[in-house]
Amino acid sequence: MSKGREKKGFAALLAVILVLVVMLAIGISLTVLSLGEYRISRNTIKSSQAYYSAEAGIEDALLRLKKKMDWSSSYTLKVGEGSAVTTISDIIGGSRTITSEGDVSNRIRKVQVVYEISSQETSFYYGAQVGKGGIQMENKAKIEGNVFSNGSIIGTSKQEITGSVIVATNGNKIEQLDIGGDAKVYTCENSEIEGGLTYVSGGKVINCNVAGSIESQPDEIPPKDLPISESTIDQWKKDAESGGTIGDYTLSGNQEGALGPKKIEGRLTVQNNAKLKVTGTIWVTGEIVIKNNSQVFLDKDSYGSKSGVIISDSKITVQNETRIFGSGEEGSYLMLLSTFSGDPAILIQNSPELDIIYASQGRIELQNNIRLRQVSGWGLRLKNNAQVIYEVGLEDVSFSSGPGGGWKVVSWKEVE
């Protein structure tokens, strides 16, 4: 009996030990699990803090750029228990890349944004687009590209338009033209058309040689508005005014200057080999005169591949081998725009080279060996050897918008 009791006591002791071991194992497991979850939770918190530190670095950089505050290419910002090392790239193609690396207890998160010049698209589908004033062509004037006009197009001796021509509204006509594409018009007189001709019933076809088919249509050809709205022009003026207002501005005799965004209450003159670098939209209430081998061009850092505009409420005159151009990057153009209703609102003469000219209310006159990429206005007159040579990229032109070139964030993402 004594031996039996000993066996039972040993078994009980063993059972107790086993239970204790199991309980100890469970306790250790729970402790390890709790510690693991604590570490995971702590890492998650620290990682989140690192991410928000990186975002704080991005926001600080954007504030410095927007407010034109001092900054270095790479700087450290203290954020709570952590820090953010922020790097701001140079302007490339009209945009900057800002990278911020957040660090909290060696937990690293990295955020990157792309900050570029904001823009609005304006489409120029035609080499020349003209309102009710129509087009007059003389001597060896030529348009390379398609043409749309709300008024008649009249030549004097078979002036050439290499593309297709559309003339809207009943009663209008084409006369004394050599057209390389199709023509669509109410009446055709004394013209050569290498494509087909569509005229409106009630109109006439008088002494027109047409290589393609001749068809008529019953409906009037509807007019088109010019491609830039008044609201867009008003916005550009506000953009210019945001940079402050000055009086007359003149560069002459090899002087060089940089200007924009700026409103000029008065006259803008660039002459006699002077150079003007445009750093933002310019609005001039008076006349603009650019002449005598001068250059006006967009600043590459400010515009990149975007386009810019100089606006005048009065007459614009460009003369004598002057060059007016974009930043030098593909797709960048500089447009001269007049809201003046006079004749001419814009006068271009004597061998200058330009990108785009636009007269919202008046007539444009081109004289003597001019080369430009696109012209739009209420009316157009071409004399002597003036040429419009359309560039395909003008179908969608991005003009910078907003104060100082109008910067905006176009991408915001975590990269690590």
For each residue, the residues with C-beta under 8 A, 3 or more apart:
1: 4 5
2: 5 6
3: 6 7
4: 1 7 8
5: 1 2 8 9
6: 2 3 9 10
7: 3 4 10 11
8: 4 5 11 12
9: 5 6 12 13
10: 6 7 13 14
11: 7 8 14 15
12: 8 9 15 16
13: 9 10 16 17
14: 10 11 17 18
15: 11 12 18 19
16: 12 13 19 20
17: 13 14 20 21
18: 14 15 21 22
19: 15 16 22 23
20: 16 17 23 24
21: 17 18 24 25
22: 18 19 25 26
23: 19 20 26 27
24: 20 21 27 28
25: 21 22 28 29
26: 22 23 29 30
27: 23 24 30 31
28: 24 25 31 32
29: 25 26 32 33
30: 26 27 33 34
31: 27 28 34 35
32: 28 29 35 36
33: 29 30 36 37
34: 30 31 37 38
35: 31 32 38 39
36: 32 33 39 40
37: 33 34 40 41
38: 34 35 41 42
39: 35 36 42 43
40: 36 37 43 44
41: 37 38 44 45
42: 38 39 45 46
43: 39 40 46 47 107
44: 40 41 47 48
45: 41 42 48 49
46: 42 43 49 50 104 105 107
47: 43 44 50 51 104 107 109
48: 44 45 51 52
49: 45 46 52 53 80 81 82 102 104 107
50: 46 47 53 54 82 102 103 104 107 108 109
51: 47 48 54 55 102 109 111 414
52: 48 49 55 56 79 102
53: 49 50 56 57 77 79 80 82 83 84 102 103 104 109
54: 50 51 57 58 84 100 101 102 109 110 111 414
55: 51 52 58 59 100 102 111
56: 52 53 59 60 77 79 84 100 102
57: 53 54 60 61 77 79 84 85 86 100 101 102 111
58: 54 55 61 62 86 98 100 111 113 412
59: 55 56 62 63
60: 56 57 63 64 77 84 86
61: 57 58 64 65 71 86 88 98 100
62: 58 59 65 66 98 113 115 409
63: 59 60 66 67 69
64: 60 61 67 69 70 71
65: 61 62 68 71 88 96 115 407
66: 62 63 407
67: 63 64
68: 65
69: 63 64
70: 64
71: 61 64 65 75 88
72: 75
73: 87 88
74: 85 86 87 88
75: 71 72 85 86
76: 83 84 85 86
77: 53 56 57 60 83 84 85 86
78: 83
79: 52 53 56 57 82 83 84 102
80: 49 53 104
81: 49 104 105
82: 49 50 53 79 102 103 104 105
83: 53 76 77 78 79 102 103
84: 53 54 56 57 60 76 77 79 100 101 102 103
85: 57 74 75 76 77 100 101 103
86: 57 58 60 61 74 75 76 77 98 99 100 101
87: 73 74 98 99 100
88: 61 65 71 73 74 96 97 98
89: 92 96 97 98 99
90: 96
91: 94 95 96 301 302 304
92: 89 95 96 304
93: 304 305 329
94: 91 116 117 302 303 304 305 306 329 400
95: 91 92 114 115 116 117 304 410
96: 65 88 89 90 91 92 114 115 116
97: 88 89 112 113 114 115
98: 58 61 62 86 87 88 89 112 113 114 115
99: 86 87 89 110 111 112 415
100: 54 55 56 57 58 61 84 85 86 87 110 111 112
101: 54 57 84 85 86 108 109 110 416
102: 49 50 51 52 53 54 55 56 57 79 82 83 84 108 109 110 111
103: 50 53 82 83 84 85 106 107 108
104: 46 47 49 50 53 80 81 82 107
105: 46 81 82
106: 103
107: 43 46 47 49 50 103 104
108: 50 101 102 103 416
109: 47 50 51 53 54 101 102 414 416
110: 54 99 100 101 102 414 415 416
111: 51 54 55 57 58 99 100 102 412 413 414 415
112: 97 98 99 100 411 412 413 414 415
113: 58 62 97 98 409 411 412 413
114: 95 96 97 98 409 410 411
115: 62 65 95 96 97 98 407 408 409 410
116: 94 95 96 304 407 408 410
117: 94 95 302 303 304 306 400 402 405 406 407 408
118: 400 401 402 406 407 408
119: 306 398 399 400 401 406
120: 232 398 399 401
121: 396 397 398
122: 227 228 232 397 399
123: 227 395 396 397
124: 129 227 356 374 376 394 395 397
125: 129 146 148 227 395
126: 129 145 146 147 148 374 390
127: 143 144 145 146 147 163 374 375 388 389 390
128: 135 143 145 147 148 149 374 375 376 380 388
129: 124 125 126 147 148 149 224 226 227 375 376
130: 133 134 135 147 148 149 150 151 376 377 378 379 380
131: 149 150 151 226 377 378 379
132: 150 151 223 378 379
133: 130 151 363 377 378 379 380
134: 130 149 150 151 152 153 154 172 379 380
135: 128 130 147 149 151 152 153 154 379 380 381 382
136: 154 380 381 382
137: 141 143 153 154 155 156 159 177 382
138: 141 155 156 159 381 382 383 384
139: 156 157 159 383 384 385
140: 159 384 385
141: 137 138 155 159 366 382 383 384 385 386 387
142: 159 160 161 162 382 385 386 387 388
143: 127 128 137 147 160 161 162 163 382 387 388 390
144: 127 162 163 387 388 389 390
145: 126 127 128 162 163 388 389 390
146: 125 126 127 163 164 165 166 181 390
147: 126 127 128 129 130 135 143 153 161 163 164 165 166
148: 125 126 128 129 130 165 166 168 224
149: 128 129 130 131 134 135 152 153 165 166 167 168 172
150: 130 131 132 134 167 168 169 172 223 224
151: 130 131 132 133 134 135 167 169 172 379
152: 134 135 149 167 172 173 174 175
153: 134 135 137 147 149 161 165 167 173 174 175 177
154: 134 135 136 137 173 174 175 176
155: 137 138 141 158 159 175 176 177 191
156: 137 138 139 159 176
157: 139 176
158: 155 176 177 178 191 192
159: 137 138 139 140 141 142 155 156 176 177 178 382
160: 142 143 177 178 179 180
161: 142 143 147 153 165 177 178 179 180 181
162: 142 143 144 145 180 181
163: 127 143 144 145 146 147 180 181 390
164: 146 147 179 181 182 183 184 195
165: 146 147 148 149 153 161 174 177 179 181 182 183 184 185
166: 146 147 148 149 183 184 185 221
167: 149 150 151 152 153 172 173 174 183 184 185 186 221
168: 148 149 150 172 220 221 222 223 224
169: 150 151 172 186 220 221 223
170: 186 200 202 203 220 221
171: 186 187
172: 134 149 150 151 152 167 168 169 185 186 187
173: 152 153 154 167 185 186 187 188 189 203
174: 152 153 154 165 167 177 179 183 185 187 188 189 191
175: 152 153 154 155 188 189 190 191
176: 154 155 156 157 158 159 189 190 191
177: 137 153 155 158 159 160 161 165 174 191 192
178: 158 159 160 161 191 192
179: 160 161 164 165 174 182 183 191 192 193 194 195
180: 160 161 162 163 194 195
181: 146 161 162 163 164 165 194 195
182: 164 165 179 193 195 196 197 198 212
183: 164 165 166 167 174 179 188 191 193 195 196 197 198
184: 164 165 166 167 197 198 199 221
185: 165 166 167 172 173 174 188 197 198 199 200 203 221
186: 167 169 170 171 172 173 199 200 202 203 220 221
187: 171 172 173 174 199 203 204 205 206
188: 173 174 175 183 185 191 193 197 199 203 204 205 206 208
189: 173 174 175 176 204 206 207 208
190: 175 176 206 207 208
191: 155 158 174 175 176 177 178 179 183 188 208 209
192: 158 177 178 179 208 209
193: 179 182 183 188 196 197 208 209 210 211 212
194: 179 180 181 211 212
195: 164 179 180 181 182 183 211 212
196: 182 183 193 210 212 213 214 215
197: 182 183 184 185 188 193 205 208 210 212 213 214 215
198: 182 183 184 185 214 215 216 217
199: 184 185 186 187 188 203 204 205 214 215 216 217
200: 170 185 186 203 216 217 218 219 220 221
201: 216 217 218
202: 170 186
203: 170 173 185 186 187 188 199 200 216
204: 187 188 189 199
205: 187 188 197 199 208 210 214
206: 187 188 189 190
207: 189 190
208: 188 189 190 191 192 193 197 205
209: 191 192 193
210: 193 196 197 205 213 214
211: 193 194 195
212: 182 193 194 195 196 197
213: 196 197 210
214: 196 197 198 199 205 210
215: 196 197 198 199
216: 198 199 200 201 203
217: 198 199 200 201
218: 200 201
219: 200
220: 168 169 170 186 200
221: 166 167 168 169 170 184 185 186 200
222: 168
223: 132 150 168 169
224: 129 148 150 168
225: 229
226: 129 131 358 360 376 377 378
227: 122 123 124 125 129 376
228: 122 232 233 337 358 360 376
229: 225 232 233
230: 233 234 360
231: 234 235
232: 120 122 228 229 235 236
233: 228 229 230 236 237 311 337 339 360
234: 230 231 237 238
235: 231 232 238 239 401
236: 232 233 239 240 281 283 309 311 337 399 401
237: 233 234 240 241 263 283 311
238: 234 235 241 242
239: 235 236 242 261 280 281 401 402 403 406
240: 236 237 243 260 261 262 263 280 281 282 283 311
241: 237 238 244 245 261 263 283
242: 238 239 261 403 404
243: 240 260 261 262 263 280 403 404
244: 241 262 263
245: 241 262 263 264 265
246: 249 262 263 264 265
247: 264 265 266
248: 264 266 267 268 269 286
249: 246 257 259 264 266 267 268 269
250: 267 268 269 270 271
251: 255 256 257 269 270 271 274 275 276 294
252: 255 269 270 271 272 274
253: 272 273 274
254: 272 273 274
255: 251 252 274 275
256: 251 274 275 276 277
257: 249 251 274 275 276 277
258: 276 277 278 279 299
259: 249 262 276 277 278 279 280 282
260: 240 243 278 279 280 281 282 302 308
261: 239 240 241 242 243 279 280 281 282 403 404 405
262: 240 243 244 245 246 259 280 282 283
263: 237 240 241 243 244 245 246 282 283 284 285
264: 245 246 247 248 249 267 268 282 283 284 285 286
265: 245 246 247 285 286
266: 247 248 249 284 285 286
267: 248 249 250 264 284 286 287 288 289
268: 248 249 250 264 282 284 286 287 288 289 310 312
269: 248 249 250 251 252 288 289 290
270: 250 251 252 274 275 276 289 290 291 294 296
271: 250 251 252 274 289 290 291 292 294
272: 252 253 254 291 292 293 294
273: 253 254 292 293 294
274: 251 252 253 254 255 256 257 270 271 294 295
275: 251 255 256 257 270 294 295 296 297
276: 251 256 257 258 259 270 294 295 296 297
277: 256 257 258 259 297 298 299
278: 258 259 260 282 296 297 298 299 302 303 308 310 334
279: 258 259 260 261 299 302 405
280: 239 240 243 259 260 261 262 302 308 400 403 404 405
281: 236 239 240 260 261 308 309 310 311 400
282: 240 259 260 261 262 263 264 268 278 309 310 311
283: 236 237 240 241 262 263 264 310 311 313
284: 263 264 266 267 268 287 288 310 311 312 313 314
285: 263 264 265 266 312 313 314
286: 248 264 265 266 267 268 312 313 314
287: 267 268 284 312 314 315 316 317
288: 267 268 269 284 310 312 314 315 316 317 336
289: 267 268 269 270 271 317 319
290: 269 270 271 294 296 316 317 318 319 322 324
291: 270 271 272 294 317 318 319 320 322
292: 271 272 273 319 320 321 322
293: 272 273 320 321 322
294: 251 270 271 272 273 274 275 276 290 291 322 323
295: 274 275 276 322 323 324 325
296: 270 275 276 278 290 310 322 323 324 325 334
297: 275 276 277 278 323 324 325 326 327 328 334
298: 277 278 302 303 307 308 325 326 327 332 334
299: 258 277 278 279 302 303 327
300: 303 304 327 328 329
301: 91 304
302: 91 94 117 260 278 279 280 298 299 327 400 405
303: 94 117 278 298 299 300 306 307 308 326 327 329 332 400 405
304: 91 92 93 94 95 116 117 300 301 327 329 332
305: 93 94 327 329 330 331 332 398
306: 94 117 119 303 327 331 332 398 399 400
307: 298 303 326 331 332 333 334 335 355 356 397 398 399 400
308: 260 278 280 281 298 303 326 332 333 334 335 399 400
309: 236 281 282 334 335 336 337 399
310: 268 278 281 282 283 284 288 296 334 335 336 337
311: 233 236 237 240 281 282 283 284 337 338 339
312: 268 284 285 286 287 288 315 316 336 337 338 339 340
313: 283 284 285 286 338 339 340
314: 284 285 286 287 288 338 340
315: 287 288 312 338 340 342 344 345 346 347
316: 287 288 290 312 336 338 340 345 346 347 357
317: 287 288 289 290 291 346 347 348
318: 290 291 322 324 336 346 347 348 349 352 354
319: 289 290 291 292 322 347 348 349 350 352
320: 291 292 293 349 350 351 352
321: 292 293 350 351 352
322: 290 291 292 293 294 295 296 318 319 352 353
323: 294 295 296 297 352 353 354
324: 290 295 296 297 318 334 336 352 353 354 355
325: 295 296 297 298 328 333 334 353 354 355
326: 297 298 303 307 308 329 331 332 333 334 355
327: 297 298 299 300 302 303 304 305 306 332
328: 297 300 325 332
329: 93 94 300 303 304 305 326 332
330: 305 393
331: 305 306 307 326 393 397 398
332: 298 303 304 305 306 307 308 326 327 328 329
333: 307 308 325 326 355 356 373 394 397
334: 278 296 297 298 307 308 309 310 324 325 326 354 355 356
335: 307 308 309 310 355 356 357 358 399
336: 288 309 310 312 316 318 324 346 354 356 357 358
337: 228 233 236 309 310 311 312 357 358 359 360
338: 311 312 313 314 315 316 345 346 358 359 360 361 362
339: 233 311 312 313 360 361
340: 312 313 314 315 316 345 359 361 362
341: 345 361 362 378
342: 315 345 362 363
343: 362 363 365 379
344: 315 347 359 362 363 364 365 381
345: 315 316 338 340 341 342 359 361 362 363 364 377 378
346: 315 316 317 318 336 338 357 359 362 364 365 377
347: 315 316 317 318 319 344 365 367
348: 317 318 319 352 354 357 364 365 366 367 370 372 386
349: 318 319 320 352 365 366 367 368 370
350: 319 320 321 367 368 369
351: 320 321 368 369 370
352: 318 319 320 321 322 323 324 348 349 370
353: 322 323 324 325 371 372
354: 318 323 324 325 334 336 348 357 370 371 372 373
355: 307 324 325 326 333 334 335 372 373 374
356: 124 307 333 334 335 336 372 373 374 375 376 394 397
357: 316 335 336 337 346 348 354 364 372 374 375 376 377
358: 226 228 335 336 337 338 375 376 377
359: 337 338 340 344 345 346 362 363 364 376 377 378 379
360: 226 228 230 233 337 338 339 377 378
361: 338 339 340 341 345 378
362: 338 340 341 342 343 344 345 346 359 377 378 379
363: 133 342 343 344 345 359 377 378 379 380 381
364: 344 345 346 348 357 359 375 377 379 380 381
365: 343 344 346 347 348 349 380 381 383
366: 141 348 349 370 372 375 380 381 382 383 386 388
367: 347 348 349 350 370 383 384 386
368: 349 350 351 383 384 385 386
369: 350 351 384 385 386
370: 348 349 351 352 354 366 367 385 386 387
371: 353 354 387 389
372: 348 353 354 355 356 357 366 375 387 388 389
373: 333 354 355 356 388 389 390 391 394
374: 124 126 127 128 355 356 357 388 390 391 394
375: 127 128 129 356 357 358 364 366 372 380 388
376: 124 128 129 130 226 227 228 356 357 358 359
377: 130 131 133 226 345 346 357 358 359 360 362 363 364 380
378: 130 131 132 133 226 341 345 359 360 361 362 363
379: 130 131 132 133 134 135 151 343 359 362 363 364
380: 128 130 133 134 135 136 363 364 365 366 375 377
381: 135 136 138 344 363 364 365 366
382: 135 136 137 138 141 142 143 159 366 386 388
383: 138 139 141 365 366 367 368 386
384: 138 139 140 141 367 368 369
385: 139 140 141 142 368 369 370
386: 141 142 348 366 367 368 369 370 382 383
387: 141 142 143 144 370 371 372
388: 127 128 142 143 144 145 366 372 373 374 375 382
389: 127 144 145 371 372 373
390: 126 127 143 144 145 146 163 373 374 394
391: 373 374 394
392: 395
393: 330 331 396 397
394: 124 333 356 373 374 390 391 397
395: 123 124 125 392
396: 121 123 393
397: 121 122 123 124 307 331 333 356 393 394
398: 119 120 121 305 306 307 331
399: 119 120 122 236 306 307 308 309 335
400: 94 117 118 119 280 281 302 303 306 307 308 405 406
401: 118 119 120 235 236 239 406
402: 117 118 239 405 406 407 408
403: 239 242 243 261 280 406
404: 242 243 261 280 407
405: 117 261 279 280 302 303 400 402
406: 117 118 119 239 400 401 402 403
407: 65 66 115 116 117 118 402 404
408: 115 116 117 118 402
409: 62 113 114 115 412
410: 95 114 115 116
411: 112 113 114
412: 58 111 112 113 409
413: 111 112 113
414: 51 54 109 110 111 112
415: 99 110 111 112
416: 101 108 109 110
